[in-house]
Amino acid sequence: MAHTVTLIPGDGIGPELADASRRVLDASGIEFEWETVDAGEAVMAQYGTPLPEHVLESIRRNRIALKGPITTPIGGGFRSVNVTLRQVLGLYANLRPGRSIKGLQTRYEDVDLVIVRENTEDLYAGIEHMVGRDAAESIKIITREASERIARFAFEYAVANGRHKVTAVHKANIMKLSDGLFLESCRTVAADYDGRIEFEDRIVDNMCMQLVQKPELYDVLVLPNLYGDIVSDLVAGMVGGLGVAPGANIGLDAAVFEPVHGSAPKYAGLDKANPTAMILSGALMLRHLGYPTEAQRVEDAVRDVIAAGVATTYDLGGPAGTAAFADAIVARLEN
Ligand code: NAD
């Protein structure tokens, strides 16, 4: 039976990466029916919104989507499609694994971290207003319900994936109420896993330094939305950059898989961007659908092509374009 998946190519480099990812996943041995729908800048004029209702309906119906990056204007313009999607569909958990890839020149070896980022509240709740002309307020929302839910997701992920420790990351020394509640919620949930999964907490600034100095001490990190966003780019940088960092947004009723990186407008249409992050997001999707063997095959094929070093994109030091990189991965899968 073919799996129907909503495919949102996105803006900038998104369409090229979506095409590359679709071809690789079609070679994974699992049959997909791709329902392609457009969101982002390109559809603004036609629908008056970057996120038309039929896009949401498609994801609700199929319960699964693979998505390219979508541009968010800075300052004015429409609200982030990415943030809206996560909130509207209740995709409360943002999973971002950061794992070193053999053959990839980076400052670190053997990094193996998993970021679990709360995806629906914090400063991303979008509650902002001006106070007179010369001051602005953004309101940070942290609830016990969302914090316990994300902490439980992190612990359940740790149990299901053979990980040994969860570290809660916060700034509860300064934001005693909001971050204090996040930490308290993590502690409450941790008690249910006592003796099975280790638990500790770190203040976010210290966490950044520790990750740079001794990443091997950490395993699964659970963070509120903003720190999760920032720390996941830090971890992406440790394993080879945004071009290789995959992600998943998971809720009770749907899941949307997408790279950590944005739409990199300067490379749009140039066949230059690295498709790895979106392809590895597709591998996370395969795992989510219950195909760990096929997911592993895709991950191994990507790793093999990177280790061989001849068909990779500019950011990995190679001479190939997006399509040729994907061709090499497809060829590995087909052999
Ligand atoms: P970006 O991730 O697009 O680019 C940051 C840097 O990484 C750039 O130098 C870019 O060229 C490089 N890069 C990113 N992806 C790459 C790839 N696959 N291969 C090679 N190099 C790659 O971040 P930005 O410039 O801050 O954002 C651009 C736009 O994307 C903004 O409108 C932003 O809001 C949006 N954005 C969207 C998402 C999403 O859709 N989930 C995430 C982040 C940013």
Residues whose N, C-alpha, C, O or C-beta is under 5 A from the ligand:
A	BS01	NAD	G68 P69 I70 T71 T72 P73 N82 L242 G243 P259 V260 H261 G262 S263 A264 A273 N274 D315
